[in-house]
């Protein structure tokens, strides 16, 4: 019987994707592994591969480039020898609407397909909904201060698109953006920023974050990297060293890599470490798998490849998944210490500041030594303060004397 071709879920909270283009033509022979079409998910554009063989049959009602299609929708079929073409189920093309607005519509029983959007590109905003369904109407569930409502009205800002910083999500005046309504921000991907916002809100809602900070002597780490400069090409970055050392510390303190689930605490099988990458489209976190079993040269090669792919928008979703720990480095921006946000559903994240020569006491003398600030944010539901502090102590010792763990 015909084998359906459907829209896959590319991200943890993905409800729909944007169809980009077909990579095969109607009637083409397809074998497992062939790339069928391109789909934009939360943070990346993926080339979707076939799992089966057959002749591709694309119906007339298949999605067109730019259509938003719900996860699970059948868009084509693979025919076996002797089978006649059949029509796929009509693709479910969702209106352009934010996730929060779609949730509101479901709660109010509103069919967004019947609503005409007044926003840019036909995007549906809350003002397009019936008056009794708007959250900013009396009796609605929307919370905003009077000054925030007034400022939003002056700027033409749709409050339903904002997350409030006040109590219980109440929108305050400082939450109103300066961007004019309908204006696009150069270099910013709407889908990427939406995915980042969702992850940040999920982290805020689902964790009990606590941050510990410490300053670590890293003279030996700096000297070791200088030695690598003489013999290695490409030269490992400090981030590459931190990836290796953090993974070594996690092996001694595996609870920092645990994750909370409906079944209780879950310990990952492998120590996969993610690292934050700043791109024009937004923050991305590629993941290096099984770091303890990689040498520094392998880590350097993989990190460089992932950074390059991240900055040209070519990361696949599998390259940003299954991490158990994340590091984020703001040292190049002159930042010493900061409070990193947990990359939920992970348990912990390490913030790394700049490496700087500072005066320190050595007995009765004052000497100049390279030092670095570390900021560890952890989920107190999973790990208590003492085990988290012990992990930071172990990592500090590894940074102060990195040779045994690196070589």
ZATORTOR-817121 format. One record per residue: x, y, z of N, C-alpha, C in turn; residue in one letter. Coordinates in pm, whole numbers, padded with zeros to 5 digits, always signed. Layout:
residues N
XYZXYZXYZA/...
***
This chain:
residues 407
+00084-00119+00000+00000+00000+00000+00088+00124+00000X/+00036+00238-00044+00116+00361-00048+00171+00396+00090X/+00294+00445+00091+00361+00484+00215+00350+00635+00230X/+00290+00685+00339+00271+00830+00353+00401+00904+00382X/+00411+01024+00328+00519+01118+00358+00457+01227+00445X/+00510+01245+00565+00449+01338+00660+00549+01444+00708X/+00497+01545+00777+00579+01651+00834+00630+01605+00970X/+00763+01595+00990+00819+01548+01118+00831+01661+01220X/+00849+01624+01345+00875+01722+01450+01026+01742+01460X/+01073+01864+01436+01216+01893+01436+01267+01951+01567X/+01176+01996+01652+01215+02056+01779+01125+02009+01890X/+01170+02031+02013+01100+01976+02130+00959+02031+02145X/+00932+02158+02102+00797+02211+02115+00739+02253+01981X/+00792+02196+01874+00748+02232+01740+00606+02183+01714X/+00518+02273+01672+00382+02238+01635+00361+02242+01485X/+00442+02322+01416+00430+02334+01272+00564+02379+01215X/+00578+02365+01085+00699+02409+01018+00664+02483+00890X/+00764+02546+00831+00744+02617+00704+00802+02534+00591X/+00716+02496+00496+00761+02416+00381+00843+02506+00290X/+00964+02461+00253+01053+02542+00170+01046+02503+00023X/+01074+02373-00006+01072+02329-00146+01084+02178-00153X/+01038+02120-00265+01060+01979-00293+01199+01960-00351X/+01266+01855-00312+01396+01820-00369+01385+01705-00469X/+01267+01643-00475+01235+01541-00574+01111+01585-00650X/+01097+01534-00773+00981+01568-00854+00876+01458-00848X/+00754+01494-00880+00646+01397-00884+00682+01284-00983X/+00674+01160-00937+00706+01046-01021+00849+00997-01009X/+00935+01073-00940+01075+01031-00925+01085+00903-00841X/+01181+00819-00874+01210+00701-00794+01285+00745-00668X/+01245+00689-00556+01303+00728-00427+01355+00603-00357X/+01471+00614-00296+01525+00504-00214+01553+00557-00074X/+01562+00470+00026+01589+00517+00163+01714+00604+00169X/+01702+00717+00238+01814+00810+00251+01810+00924+00153X/+01727+00913+00048+01714+01024-00047+01648+01144+00021X/+01690+01263-00015+01634+01385+00041+01510+01425-00040X/+01397+01438+00031+01269+01462-00036+01232+01609-00044X/+01244+01681+00069+01203+01821+00071+01274+01894+00184X/+01269+02026+00179+01330+02109+00282+01221+02170+00368X/+01244+02169+00501+01145+02217+00597+01215+02304+00701X/+01158+02420+00729+01212+02508+00832+01144+02479+00965X/+01226+02447+01067+01172+02422+01200+01197+02540+01291X/+01222+02511+01419+01237+02618+01517+01363+02701+01495X/+01475+02634+01469+01602+02706+01458+01682+02670+01335X/+01630+02587+01247+01709+02543+01134+01620+02500+01020X/+01682+02494+00902+01616+02439+00783+01674+02300+00760X/+01587+02198+00757+01631+02059+00744+01594+02004+00607X/+01679+01916+00557+01646+01839+00437+01592+01704+00485X/+01464+01679+00463+01397+01561+00517+01422+01442+00425X/+01470+01333+00484+01506+01215+00407+01395+01110+00407X/+01396+01025+00307+01301+00914+00297+01350+00795+00379X/+01257+00724+00440+01290+00602+00513+01259+00477+00430X/+01182+00495+00322+01138+00382+00241+01163+00410+00094X/+01139+00308+00012+01155+00322-00133+01020+00326-00200X/+01018+00382-00321+00894+00390-00399+00900+00504-00497X/+00790+00523-00568+00777+00634-00663+00702+00748-00594X/+00760+00866-00593+00701+00980-00523+00576+01029-00597X/+00466+01038-00523+00341+01089-00579+00301+01214-00499X/+00314+01332-00562+00282+01459-00498+00145+01505-00544X/+00047+01513-00455-00087+01554-00495-00096+01703-00528X/-00203+01740-00595-00221+01880-00635-00234+01972-00515X/-00283+01919-00404-00303+02004-00286-00184+02001-00190X/-00068+01958-00241+00052+01955-00156+00091+02098-00120X/+00161+02117-00007+00198+02253+00034+00291+02319-00067X/+00280+02451-00074+00364+02531-00161+00474+02598-00079X/+00582+02642-00143+00688+02710-00068+00633+02826+00014X/+00669+02827+00143+00622+02933+00231+00502+02895+00314X/+00435+02783+00280+00319+02740+00358+00362+02690+00496X/+00283+02721+00597+00303+02669+00732+00220+02543+00748X/+00286+02431+00775+00219+02302+00777+00235+02237+00914X/+00125+02182+00967+00126+02123+01100+00206+01993+01101X/+00271+01966+01215+00344+01841+01234+00248+01723+01220X/+00292+01620+01149+00210+01501+01130+00127+01502+01003X/+00121+01615+00935+00041+01624+00813+00099+01540+00700X/+00014+01464+00632+00058+01388+00515+00059+01480+00395X/+00173+01487+00326+00185+01579+00212+00209+01506+00080X/+00241+01378+00084+00264+01300-00038+00268+01153+00001X/+00287+01065-00099+00299+00922-00072+00408+00862-00160X/+00459+00746-00119+00549+00666-00202+00470+00546-00253X/+00462+00533-00384+00386+00425-00446+00476+00305-00473X/+00422+00188-00453+00491+00064-00486+00452+00019-00626X/+00528-00072-00688+00496-00115-00824+00351-00160-00838X/+00283-00108-00942+00144-00145-00969+00041-00060-00898X/+00083+00027-00806-00013+00111-00734-00041+00238-00811X/-00167+00280-00808-00208+00401-00878-00193+00521-00786X/-00167+00640-00842-00156+00760-00758-00283+00782-00677X/-00266+00827-00555-00379+00859-00468-00358+00998-00412X/-00467+01057-00369-00459+01192-00312-00419+01184-00166X/-00322+01264-00129-00286+01273+00011-00389+01357+00084X/-00394+01343+00217-00486+01425+00293-00447+01570+00276X/-00544+01662+00271-00510+01802+00250-00413+01851+00357X/-00308+01920+00318-00214+01970+00418-00280+02069+00511X/-00248+02058+00638-00305+02150+00737-00215+02273+00742X/-00258+02379+00678-00182+02503+00674-00238+02596+00780X/-00157+02624+00880-00204+02706+00990-00189+02854+00957X/-00279+02939+01010-00266+03083+00993-00131+03128+01057X/-00087+03237+01014+00033+03299+01078-00010+03361+01207X/+00031+03301+01309-00014+03345+01444+00086+03293+01545X/+00107+03368+01646+00202+03329+01750+00149+03209+01827X/+00239+03129+01892+00193+03015+01973+00096+03056+02083X/+00121+03172+02148+00032+03214+02256-00106+03248+02203X/-00110+03304+02081-00240+03338+02024-00315+03212+01981X/-00240+03110+01933-00306+02985+01895-00365+02916+02018X/-00289+02924+02132-00343+02866+02255-00470+02938+02299X/-00468+03071+02290-00587+03147+02328-00706+03111+02240X/-00678+03095+02110-00787+03060+02018-00846+02924+02053X/-00759+02828+02088-00811+02697+02127-00895+02707+02254X/-00849+02788+02351-00923+02803+02475-01060+02866+02452X/-01067+02959+02359-01192+03031+02332-01277+02965+02223X/-01226+02856+02166-01302+02787+02062-01310+02864+01931X/-01204+02937+01897-01203+03020+01776-01125+02950+01666X/-01183+02944+01547-01116+02887+01430-01034+02997+01364X/-00901+02991+01380-00816+03096+01325-00818+03099+01173X/-00856+02987+01112-00862+02985+00965-00968+03080+00913X/-01065+03114+00998-01172+03204+00957-01145+03349+00996X/-01026+03375+01054-00993+03510+01100-00896+03575+01001X/-00927+03696+00959-00841+03771+00869-00737+03846+00950X/-00610+03825+00920-00504+03889+00996-00475+04029+00946X/-00451+04121+01038-00422+04260+01003-00274+04293+01020X/-00195+04196+01066-00054+04220+01087+00026+04205+00960X/+00158+04225+00968+00244+04211+00850+00233+04073+00789X/+00217+04068+00657+00205+03941+00588+00081+03863+00624X/-00024+03932+00670-00147+03863+00707-00141+03797+00844X/-00039+03831+00924-00025+03772+01057-00142+03812+01145X/-00196+03713+01217-00310+03738+01304-00262+03791+01438X/-00319+03902+01481-00289+03959+01612-00414+03951+01698X/-00398+03981+01826-00512+03967+01917-00625+04064+01884X/-00589+04179+01823-00694+04275+01789-00786+04223+01679X/-00744+04116+01609-00827+04057+01504-00933+03962+01559X/-00920+03923+01688-01016+03832+01749-01141+03906+01793X/-01253+03835+01812-01373+03898+01866-01341+03966+01999X/-01408+04076+02027-01377+04155+02146-01386+04075+02275X/-01484+03984+02283-01501+03909+02408-01396+03800+02426X/-01311+03780+02324-01207+03677+02335-01070+03736+02364X/-01057+03867+02359-00928+03929+02380-00891+03927+02527X/-00763+03901+02551-00719+03889+02689-00708+04024+02758X/-00705+04137+02679-00693+04267+02743-00829+04331+02767X/-00938+04256+02742-01071+04307+02770-01106+04279+02916X/-01199+04358+02975-01242+04332+03112-01290+04188+03125X/-01242+04121+03232-01284+03983+03254-01196+03883+03184X/-01101+03929+03100-01013+03836+03031-00898+03795+03122X/-00811+03704+03072-00702+03652+03153-00573+03731+03134X/-00577+03832+03048-00459+03910+03017-00427+04005+03133X/-00296+04018+03169-00257+04104+03280-00155+04206+03231X/-00186+04334+03247-00096+04441+03209-00128+04563+03293X/-00025+04638+03326-00046+04759+03405-00108+04867+03316X/-00180+04963+03377-00241+05072+03298-00138+05148+03215X/-00018+05174+03271+00084+05247+03197+00135+05164+03079X/+00145+05031+03100+00187+04944+02990+00083+04943+02879X/-00046+04939+02916-00152+04943+02814-00148+05073+02735X/-00127+05183+02807-00125+05313+02741-00007+05326+02646X/+00112+05283+02692+00230+05291+02607+00218+05198+02486X/+00164+05078+02508+00147+04983+02397+00051+05039+02293X/-00054+05107+02339-00151+05167+02246-00086+05278+02164X/-00001+05360+02231+00068+05468+02160+00160+05415+02051X/+00226+05303+02082+00323+05247+01986+00262+05144+01893X/+00134+05114+01912+00069+05015+01826+00120+04875+01849X/+00158+04843+01972+00214+04713+02005+00103+04619+02051X/+00105+04495+01998+00008+04393+02038+00057+04327+02167X/-00012+04353+02278+00031+04300+02407+00032+04148+02412X/-00047+04084+02327-00054+03938+02331+00076+03873+02287X/+00163+03951+02222+00289+03896+02174+00402+03908+02277X/+00372+03966+02395+00476+03994+02493+00469+03900+02612X/+00585+03883+02677+00594+03811+02804+00619+03913+02913X/+00537+03914+03017+00550+04010+03123+00657+03972+03224X/+00723+04073+03280+00827+04049+03381+00774+04068+03523X/+00647+04110+03535+00589+04131+03666+00538+04003+03728X/+00475+04017+03844+00420+03902+03914+00313+03833+03830X/+00320+03698+03826+00224+03616+03750+00222+03654+03603X/+00335+03700+03550+00343+03732+03408+00281+03866+03370X/+00253+03951+03467+00193+04082+03439+00288+04166+03355X/+00236+04226+03249+00317+04310+03160+00332+04448+03221X/+00457+04492+03230+00486+04624+03286+00537+04716+03176X/+00549+04843+03209+00589+04944+03110+00723+04909+03046X/+00816+04856+03126+00948+04825+03072+00948+04708+02975X/+00837+04632+02972+00828+04519+02880+00786+04560+02739X/+00743+04685+02721+00697+04730+02590+00818+04760+02503X/+00832+04697+02386+00950+04717+02301+00949+04853+02234X/+01070+04897+02193+01084+05024+02123+01058+05012+01974X/+01058+04889+01922+01043+04868+01778+00904+04909+01732X/+00897+04979+01624+00768+05019+01569+00690+04897+01523X/+00556+04901+01529+00476+04785+01489+00500+04749+01343X/+00519+04621+01319+00537+04574+01180+00679+04586+01131X/+00766+04654+01209+00904+04669+01163+00981+04542+01189X/+01066+04504+01097+01149+04386+01117+01286+04429+01167X/+01347+04344+01247+01480+04372+01299+01581+04307+01207X/+01671+04384+01144+01765+04326+01048+01845+04212+01109X/+01856+04101+01034+01938+03988+01075+01876+03898+01179X/+01752+03925+01221+01689+03845+01324+01583+03754+01263X/+01595+03625+01287+01499+03527+01237+01382+03517+01334X/+01260+03536+01281+01142+03529+01367+01128+03391+01428X/+01151+03285+01350+01135+03149+01403+01241+03118+01508X/+01364+03165+01485+01470+03140+01583+01443+03215+01712X/+01406+03343+01703+01378+03420+01825+01259+03360+01899X/+01159+03310+01825+01043+03248+01889+01085+03122+01964X/+01174+03042+01902+01221+02920+01968+01303+02954+02091X/+01389+03056+02081+01470+03097+02196+01380+03144+02308X/+01278+03224+02273+01185+03274+02375+01113+03159+02445X/+01073+03059+02368+01003+02945+02427+01092+02868+02522X/+01220+02849+02482+01312+02776+02569+01340+02854+02698X/+01355+02987+02684+01384+03067+02803+01265+03066+02899X/+01143+03077+02846+01025+03075+02931+01005+02938+02994X/+01037+02833+02918+01028+02697+02974+01128+02680+03087X/+01249+02735+03070+01350+02727+03176+01303+02802+03300X/+01247+02918+03277+01199+02998+03390+01086+02929+03465X/+00998+02863+03391+00880+02803+03452+00908+02667+03515X/+01011+02596+03467+01030+02456+03506+01154+02427+03589X/+01227+02530+03628+01348+02507+03707+01348+02596+03832X/+01431+02556+03927+01456+02638+04047+01604+02676+04043X/+01639+02780+03965+01780+02809+03938+01853+02876+04054X/+01975+02831+04078+02067+02891+04174+02202+02904+04104X/+02271+03015+04124+02400+03036+04059+02512+03049+04162X/+02618+02972+04140+02739+02979+04222+02851+03038+04136X/+02934+03123+04193+03046+03181+04119+03176+03159+04194X/+03284+03148+04120+03417+03135+04179+03519+03185+04078X/+03635+03224+04128+03744+03266+04040+03853+03160+04047X/+03909+03126+03931+04001+03013+03922+04134+03057+03860X/+04242+03009+03916+04375+03032+03859+04388+02949+03731X/+04428+03012+03621+04439+02938+03495+04572+02963+03425X/+04676+02989+03502+04808+03009+03444+04852+02886+03365X/+04834+02767+03424+04876+02645+03355+04794+02619+03229X/+04666+02655+03231+04582+02638+03113+04631+02729+03000X/+04661+02854+03033+04711+02947+02932+04845+02898+02875X/+04933+02849+02963+05063+02798+02917+05047+02674+02829X/+04952+02587+02867+04929+02466+02787+04879+02501+02648X/+04791+02599+02640+04743+02639+02507+04856+02699+02424X/+04946+02772+02488+05062+02826+02415+05146+02713+02357X/+05157+02603+02431+05233+02488+02380+05163+02427+02259X/+05030+02419+02265+04955+02365+02152+04971+02453+02028X/+04986+02582+02048+05003+02673+01934+05124+02636+01851X/+05224+02581+01915+05349+02549+01845+05339+02420+01763X/+05241+02334+01794+05237+02203+01728+05102+02170+01665X/+04995+02242+01697+04863+02206+01649+04808+02309+01550X/+04745+02260+01444+04672+02343+01351+04543+02271+01313X/+04425+02326+01340+04404+02456+01404+04433+02452+01554X/+04457+02569+01611+04488+02580+01753+04357+02566+01832X/+04355+02480+01934+04234+02468+02015+04201+02602+02083X/+04073+02636+02084+04029+02756+02154+04018+02725+02303X/+04010+02830+02386+03989+02806+02528+03856+02732+02550X/+03758+02760+02466+03630+02690+02477+03648+02539+02459X/+03736+02500+02368+03761+02358+02346+03818+02293+02473X/+03910+02365+02540+03964+02314+02666+03853+02302+02771X/+03768+02405+02780+03662+02403+02881+03562+02291+02854X/+03534+02262+02727+03444+02152+02693+03500+02020+02746X/+03628+01997+02721+03693+01872+02765+03697+01864+02917X/+03733+01974+02984+03746+01972+03129+03612+01963+03199X/+03509+02029+03144+03376+02020+03203+03323+01877+03193X/+03349+01810+03080+03305+01671+03065+03377+01580+03165X/+03504+01607+03189+03579+01528+03288+03522+01547+03428X/+03483+01670+03461+03423+01696+03592+03286+01631+03603X/+03211+01628+03494+03079+01564+03495+03089+01414+03522X/+03196+01351+03476+03212+01209+03502+03229+01181+03651X/+03285+01276+03723+03300+01261+03867+03175+01305+03944X/+03093+01389+03880+02972+01440+03943+02855+01428+03846X/+02812+01306+03814+02710+01285+03710+02575+01346+03742X/+02548+01376+03869+02417+01432+03902+02396+01569+03837X/+02506+01638+03802+02494+01768+03734+02448+01752+03591X/+02447+01628+03540+02399+01601+03403+02263+01535+03401X/+02205+01510+03519+02073+01444+03527+01964+01538+03477X/+01850+01480+03440+01736+01558+03394+01609+01511+03462X/+01520+01605+03487+01392+01575+03550+01292+01530+03444X/+01220+01423+03473+01117+01375+03382+00997+01328+03461X/+00891+01288+03389+00771+01239+03456+00799+01113+03536X/+00904+01039+03498+00939+00915+03568+01041+00939+03680X/+01075+01064+03703+01176+01095+03803+01305+01140+03737X/+01416+01130+03810+01544+01171+03755+01595+01071+03654X/+01646+01122+03544+01700+01038+03436+01845+01075+03414X/+01932+00975+03411+02074+00997+03387+02106+00966+03241X/+02162+01060+03166+02192+01033+03025+02298+00925+03010X/+02291+00853+02898+02388+00746+02872+02525+00802+02837X/+02527+00914+02766+02653+00973+02722+02666+01117+02770X/+02789+01162+02784+02814+01300+02826+02825+01386+02701X/+02711+01437+02657+02705+01525+02540+02699+01669+02588X/+02794+01750+02546+02804+01887+02597+02775+01988+02487X/+02684+02079+02515+02651+02186+02421+02729+02312+02454X/+02745+02399+02354+02812+02526+02377+02740+02635+02297X/+02719+02749+02363+02642+02858+02302+02724+02926+02192X/+02656+02952+02080+02719+03020+01966+02634+03141+01930X/+02696+03257+01925+02628+03380+01886+02626+03389+01734X/+02505+03398+01676+02491+03410+01531+02403+03530+01498X/+02402+03569+01373+02317+03682+01331+02170+03650+01353X/+02134+03523+01345+01994+03484+01361+01954+03469+01507X/+02052+03464+01599+02021+03444+01740+02112+03339+01801X/+02090+03312+01928+02174+03217+02002+02139+03073+01965X/+02240+02995+01928+02223+02855+01897+02317+02773+01986X/+02278+02648+02016+02358+02563+02105+02383+02428+02037X/+02487+02419+01954+02525+02288+01899+02581+02199+02008X/+02575+02068+01986+02614+01970+02087+02724+01879+02034X/+02829+01862+02114+02934+01764+02083+02906+01639+02165X/+02899+01525+02099+02859+01401+02165+02978+01324+02224X/+02950+01261+02339+03045+01171+02405+03183+01236+02420X/+03183+01355+02479+03307+01434+02488+03419+01362+02563X/+03394+01288+02673+03506+01223+02743+03588+01129+02656X/+03527+01073+02552+03598+00978+02465+03659+01045+02342X/+03660+01178+02339+03723+01251+02230+03850+01317+02280X/+03954+01321+02195+04073+01397+02233+04053+01544+02194X/+04145+01628+02235+04129+01771+02214+04126+01807+02065X/+04204+01736+01985+04204+01762+01842+04066+01734+01781X/+04003+01625+01823+03870+01592+01772+03765+01695+01817X/+03776+01737+01943+03683+01839+01993+03699+01969+01915X/+03824+02008+01889+03851+02131+01814+03792+02123+01674X/+03810+02010+01607+03758+01994+01471+03606+02001+01470X/+03542+01930+01565+03396+01930+01568+03339+02066+01606X/+03400+02133+01703+03347+02263+01744+03359+02364+01631X/+03469+02364+01560+03486+02457+01447+03383+02431+01338X/+03360+02303+01309+03260+02269+01207+03120+02313+01249X/+03086+02288+01376+02952+02324+01425+02933+02476+01431X/+03037+02549+01470+03028+02695+01473+03006+02750+01333X/+03081+02697+01237+03067+02744+01099+02927+02716+01045X/+02875+02597+01075+02741+02562+01029+02636+02648+01099X/+02656+02676+01227+02561+02760+01302+02554+02899+01242X/+02666+02954+01205+02669+03093+01157+02620+03108+01014X/+02615+02998+00940+02554+03007+00807+02417+02942+00802X/+02360+02912+00921+02224+02861+00930+02207+02721+00878X/+02311+02637+00889+02305+02503+00832+02303+02393+00937X/+02284+02426+01065+02278+02322+01168+02151+02240+01155X/+02165+02109+01167+02049+02020+01171+01999+02012+01316X/+01872+01979+01333+01815+01972+01468+01886+01867+01553X/+01931+01757+01491+02001+01653+01568+02134+01703+01621X/+02189+01809+01559+02315+01866+01605+02296+01964+01721X/+02169+01986+01758+02138+02074+01870+02053+02001+01974X/+02057+01869+01975+01971+01792+02064+02054+01694+02148X/+01990+01641+02253+02046+01537+02340+02165+01583+02422X/+02177+01713+02446+02281+01762+02534+02244+01738+02680X/+02343+01722+02766+02317+01705+02909+02381+01817+02992X/+02457+01905+02927+02525+02014+02997+02562+02116+02891X/+02564+02244+02930+02595+02350+02834+02698+02445+02893X/+02789+02495+02810+02877+02603+02851+02850+02725+02764X/+02863+02843+02823+02844+02968+02749+02954+03063+02791X/+03024+03118+02694+03144+03196+02720+03126+03339+02671X/+03131+03434+02764+03121+03576+02729+03254+03648+02754X/+03361+03571+02769+03491+03631+02796+03538+03726+02688X/+03507+03694+02561+03552+03780+02452+03485+03916+02452X/+03376+03931+02529+03306+04058+02540+03350+04137+02664X/+03453+04088+02733+03502+04158+02851+03418+04136+02975X/+03333+04031+02975+03247+04002+03089+03321+03912+03186X/+03314+03945+03316+03379+03862+03418+03285+03753+03468X/+03174+03790+03529+03079+03693+03584+02939+03733+03543X/+02851+03634+03527+02713+03660+03487+02627+03544+03533X/+02497+03555+03513+02403+03450+03554+02347+03381+03431X/+02406+03269+03389+02354+03199+03271+02221+03133+03300X/+02137+03121+03197+02006+03059+03210+02014+02913+03167X/+01960+02825+03249+01965+02681+03222+01900+02650+03088X/+01968+02569+03008+01915+02524+02879+01823+02405+02905X/+01702+02435+02949+01605+02332+02988+01580+02236+02871X/+01567+02103+02897+01550+02036+03025+01679+01992+03094X/+01793+02051+03057+01917+02017+03126+01913+02067+03270X/+02006+02019+03349+02011+02053+03491+02099+02173+03520X/+02204+02193+03439+02302+02295+03475+02369+02354+03352X/+02426+02472+03373+02496+02543+03266+02613+02618+03328X/+02725+02622+03257+02845+02689+03307+02871+02815+03228X/+02877+02928+03298+02913+03054+03235+03061+03082+03257X/+03132+03120+03151+03276+03144+03156+03303+03290+03124X/+03377+03357+03211+03413+03496+03188+03547+03509+03120X/+03596+03633+03114+03724+03657+03047+03842+03608+03130X/+03946+03568+03061+04071+03533+03126+04155+03662+03135X/+04192+03700+03256+04260+03829+03275+04373+03815+03377X/+04479+03890+03354+04589+03896+03449+04549+03986+03564X/+04551+03930+03687+04507+04005+03804+04609+03989+03917X/+04620+04090+04003+04708+04077+04119+04646+03986+04224X/+04720+03890+04274+04671+03798+04377+04778+03783+04484X/+04733+03747+04604+04827+03729+04715+04890+03591+04707X/+05024+03588+04719+05100+03464+04725+05186+03471+04851X/+05127+03425+04962+05193+03445+05090+05192+03593+05125X/+05314+03647+05148+05325+03790+05178+05351+03874+05053X/+05351+03807+04937+05379+03880+04813+05251+03899+04733X/+05253+03996+04643+05147+04016+04546+05204+03985+04409X/+05143+03887+04340+05191+03846+04208+05078+03862+04107X/+05117+03864+03980+05019+03877+03872+04998+03739+03810X/+04874+03693+03807+04843+03561+03751+04716+03570+03667X/+04708+03481+03565+04586+03472+03485+04476+03404+03567X/+04357+03464+03564+04244+03408+03636+04119+03416+03550X/+04021+03331+03582+03895+03329+03509+03780+03309+03608X/+03670+03381+03585+03549+03362+03666+03463+03253+03604X/+03409+03166+03690+03313+03064+03649+03181+03091+03719X/+03071+03078+03646+02936+03095+03703+02855+02971+03669X/+02822+02893+03769+02747+02769+03749+02603+02789+03795X/+02509+02781+03701+02367+02782+03736+02315+02639+03732X/+02245+02597+03838+02194+02460+03844+02049+02461+03893X/+01978+02354+03863+01838+02338+03903+01836+02276+04043X/+01793+02355+04141+01796+02309+04280+01695+02198+04307X/+01602+02174+04214+01512+02060+04229+01588+01929+04214X/+01694+01932+04132+01767+01811+04098+01894+01796+04182X/+01963+01907+04204+02092+01905+04274+02089+02008+04386X/+02142+01970+04502+02155+02063+04613+02281+02147+04598X/+02291+02248+04684+02403+02340+04673+02539+02276+04695X/+02549+02185+04792+02679+02124+04822+02732+02039+04706X/+02652+01949+04645+02703+01873+04531+02742+01963+04414X/+02665+02071+04393+02698+02164+04285+02831+02233+04314X/+02851+02270+04442+02978+02334+04480+03095+02238+04463X/+03073+02109+04494+03180+02011+04476+03216+01994+04329X/+03115+01997+04241+03144+01992+04098+03230+02111+04057X/+03194+02229+04107+03270+02349+04071+03412+02342+04126X/+03428+02283+04245+03563+02263+04300+03646+02172+04212X/+03585+02060+04169+03656+01966+04081+03696+02032+03951X/+03603+02106+03891+03633+02173+03765+03743+02276+03784X/+03740+02347+03896+03843+02447+03924+03981+02383+03932X/+03990+02266+03996+04118+02195+04006+04166+02149+03869X/+04072+02103+03786+04109+02060+03651+04160+02176+03567X/+04098+02292+03581+04144+02410+03508+04281+02457+03557X/+04299+02450+03690+04427+02493+03746+04540+02399+03707X/+04508+02271+03685+04609+02172+03646+04550+02085+03534X/+04541+02136+03411+04465+02069+03306+04537+01955+03236X/+04667+01946+03251+04743+01847+03174+04692+01705+03181X/+04672+01645+03301+04628+01505+03308+04496+01478+03237X/+04405+01571+03240+04274+01549+03178+04277+01575+03027X/+04372+01655+02981+04378+01693+02840+04468+01599+02759X/+04582+01566+02815+04683+01490+02740+04664+01340+02750X/
***
